[in-house]
Amino acid sequence: MTSTLLLFGSPVSRSLSPAMQNAAFAALGIDCHYERREVNAEGLAAAVAELRADERILGANVTIPHKESVLALLDDLDPLAARIGAVNTITRQGARLKGWNTDVEGFLRALGESFPSHRRVAVIGAGGAARAVAAALQPTADQVWIVARNLEQAQRLCTDLGIERGGPVDLDHMQETLTKVDLVVNGTPADLPSAAWLRPDQRLFDLRSRRSAEGRAMLLYQGAAAFEIWTGRPAPVDVMRAALNHESVPA
């Protein structure tokens, strides 16, 4: 019986995850198929209920805009996901669902490849992806600013993660904040209007996998970590990377 893994989010039609995960399953001879599932906010509870009820579904990935809201629908959380307040991976254990966050590992591995030195960082956005990025940066960065349209959401992120060196910033003060940092992380699905403000010595890490090599690297490593949680087997990272790179080349 073929097992299934799902990707919940909106939009998901251009996600690179199916190509990467299905290549990994094929390489290891695992009878499993990974597929996208377009799920809006109103449909999330029903999608999670289907996951809980159908034993053929091994688990799921969760992406924008559900990484925070899905927590309330799960039975258990890995300690890291609980601390961050965001889930991007779900496993089923019988009828119980457990949430995990592999974005932290994915971001840290990708960051180490491209930007090993970073002391002052501005994270644009305050959603689930930004929460994982901020949690990954907090132990080593001197200062982390969270720049968001919703200042209350940014403040909540800083409070939840104990970020005191830096803090929340509204969009009106983004340009001023960016002058203080050596790394800018775009944790939103939108283009950064501020890219032209960056100095030559500043670096930009764009989490969007179709827009940047760094974003693809993060997708690769968080996907490999999720694969290992679902299967209990080492992920074939080179196979997954090749599938990602093939899908990322414009037609």
VENJOJO-V338322 format. One line per field, one symbol per residue. ss: DSSP state (~ for helix, > for strand, _ for the rest). phi: phi as a letter, one per 20 degrees, with the letter a starting at -180 (. if undefined). A space follows every 10 residues. Layout:
ss = ???
phi = ???
This chain:
ss = __>>>>>>>_ ______~~~~ ~~~~~~~___ _>>>>>>>__ ~~~~~~~~~~ ~~~___>>>> >>______~~ ~~~__>>_~~ ~~~~____>> >>>__>>>>> __~~~~~~~~ ~~~~_____> >>>>___~~~ ~~~~~~~~__ __>>>>>>__ ~~~~~~~~~~ ~____>>>>> ~~~~~~~~__ __>>>>____ ____~~~___ __>>>>____ __~~~~~~~~ ~~~~~~~~~~ ~_____~~~~ ~~~~~~~~__ _
phi = .feccdderb ecfdfefgff fffffffdme ebcdbfcfce gfefffffff gfeeffefrb dccgddfeff gfedebcfgf ffffnbccbc ddcmeedddc cdffffffff fffdcfdbdc cddeocefff ffffffegfd ffbcdddbfe ffffffgfff emedeppfbe ffdffffffe ddcddeddee fefegffffg eedddefffe dbffffffgg ffffffgfff dmcfffffff fffffffeff f
